[in-house]
Amino acid sequence: MDQVKFGVKNKITVASLLVALGIIYGDIGTSPLYALKAVIGTKEISEQLVYGGVSAIFWTLVLQTSVKYIWLTLKADNQGEGGIFSLYALIKRFGKKLVIPAILGATTLLADGIITPPITVASAIEGLNLVPAFSNTIIAGNSLTISIVILILSLLFFFQQFGTQKIGKAFGPIMFLWFTMLLAMGVYEISSHPFVLKALNPYYAYSLLTEYPKGFWLLGAVFLCTTGAEALYSDLGHCGIKNIRISWMYVKVSLVACYLGQAAWLMTSTDKFLHGVNPFFALLPSWALIPGILMATLASIIASQALISGSYTLINEAMNLNFWPRVSVRQPSETKGQMYIPSVNTILWLGCILMILYFKSSEHMEAAYGFSITITMMMTTLLLSVFLIQRLKWNKLYVFALVSMFVIVETAFFIANVVKIKERWQFLIFELVIFSVMYIWYYARKLNNRFTKFIDLGKYAPQLVELSIDDHIPKFATHLIYLTKANRRHEVEEKIINSIFSKKPKRADVYWFVHINRTEHPYTLSYDVSELVDDKVIKININVGFRIQPRTELYFKKIVQDLVNEKELNLHIRADGSTKYNTEPDFKFVVIEKFLSVENEFALKEGLLLNSYFFLKRLGLSDEKAFGLDKSDVVIEQIPLIYQPFTITDLQRTNKQKN
């Protein structure tokens, strides 16, 4: 099934290429709004600076975007899906420590979703200061500009709850017009000043980094040209490899042409300094300024939308791979894969608003942008090297040579971006919180699972049959269903058996044990059934892909209906608990939840992990909601988790009775 879908996405049509332009390239496609401007900054315009900056940008696009992501990283597709968690799912069995780079990469990628929308929208709106009618009102950092940016971002986040199915169809054509505009602007300026083409010579990049005063540190600004490359990989599942690779050729030509056009304008400018002018908008003739700014604003909104949607996907994957507490996920439309996560939407909206209020202008955000995504790229490189060696079986020396090149480039970018920490130290708090949540949730669950004891269900089969037919025990339900973590057909948790045979035994006609198996493939949805005791004890394994939000009750009822229709397990000839007063089958799900017992005495690390885990668990969705169970059919049982029991050694009796 997944292979069929993957094949469809890889068909090359005009429509599929437009979809790729609209979804994949929003972030990297809006980088000409601020990348070269950030390189020039307040420095004096010179050939060494301008040509060196454009040369560094061009070769960054070649090495990082074209070679690493378009050619190499897209090979790491997980049944047609991409992103750092998809990559991790492919290789996690090759090393337990790989979880740390996966978490760190996901954390920093999520942080990118907070700064990309405000910097792109602010860069577009600030272009209005070149229009005479707005030159005195739209000034970078003033209250009116900030208010407009906040309004646009707020509307963007508000409309997320309704989905983007309808307006999303316009993203492709709009981005095609955007890239065509970039190409036309650049070609026109280059045709007047063709000498600028020599800036593609890598010598100019080398000269900038080694000879220009503090030139190496300009890599922090140069890096802005490729910040959307990681998002490109994350959105692989929307378009397929071939569509991304083919559309990239047009995108890259348009981007390079625009950067060269800006360089040509800079070299022919009569001013020695920018004085706040954005060279991107300077390429536009006066009559095209308003339409150009409108296009830039639309492109920035589309870029922001891509980052927001990517953040939803990232958190959904994190939940299904046990990196994040369960939170509410909604489907705003019938489009497969489209989702809306209210809590993430609120966090991103608040983060974006705080970004624009704190930094005020795109220039200040440029000084802080890029640090997070550099770390994401470094983590992807690490995981990718494992994938190439372990999954694709590439020669280790070949992989080492390739990875070494990326490590050198990305380390240089990282060092150049480290100086940005002083501009964004508050932002590190957000990243630390995200990383801590993922780390705590993953490792505390593992700690918690160590105390889960599995037992052989067959040993208790006679007792279950006896309980089922014992009329002296009130019937608890016709069909009693337990969710189990046991992936072996004959095993369940000991706590489930204790729940059934407790002081008030739970008598039922049929005992079901349902295991949700998270697969490393994104959209798997299948099941298998094992009858452990004829018509009495049945185990079901439901295989659910890591990108699918589980709806366990719906799956279970559909499976039972299939078994009845196929006349299997004798379910079609037995009562299901329905009556003439109520035609619904009598299903009862039992969910067993743990709580941290007061009897525990923890070491520092375990205490922090488990207390933080149960705190996060209270903030997230309950288990019945997380697994898609209807409250009316669910019974919740609480059991204590005793990790390190407190030992009483000094309790003594003081009033012993005399005989």
Secondary structure, 3 states (H helix, E strand, C coil): CHHHHHHHHCCCCHHHHHHHHHHCCHHHHCHHHCHHHHHHCCCCCCHHHHHHHHHHHHHHHHHHHHHHHHHHHHHCCECCECCHHHHHHHHHHHCHHHHHHHHHHHHHHHHHHHHHHHHHHHHHHHHHHHCCCCCCCCCCCCHHHHHHHHHHHHHHHHHHHHCCCCHHHHHHHHHHHHHHHHHHHHHHHHHHCHHHHHHHCHHHHHHHHHCCCCHHHHHHHHHHHHCCHHHHHHCHHHHCHHHHHHHHHHHHHHHHHHHHHHHHHHHHCCCCCCCCCCHHHHCCCHHHHHHHHHHHHHHHHHHHHHHHHHHHHHHHHHHHCCCCCCCCCECCCCCCCCCECHHHHHHHHHHHHHHHHHHCCHHHHHCCCCHHHHHHHHHHHHHHHHHHHHHCCCCHHHHHHHHHHHHHHHHHHHHHHHCCHHHHHHHHHHHHHHHHHHHHHHHHHHHHHCCCCEEEHHHHHHHHHHHHHCCCCCEEEEEEEEEECCCCCCEEEHHHHHHHCCCCCCEEEEEEEEEEEEECCCCCEEEEEEEEECCCEEEEEEEEECCCCCCHHHHHHHHHHHHHHCCCCCHHHCCCCCCCCCCCCCEEEEEEEEEECCCECCCHHHHHHHHHHHHHHHHCCCHHHHCCCCHHHEEEEEEEECCCECCCCCCCCCCCCCC
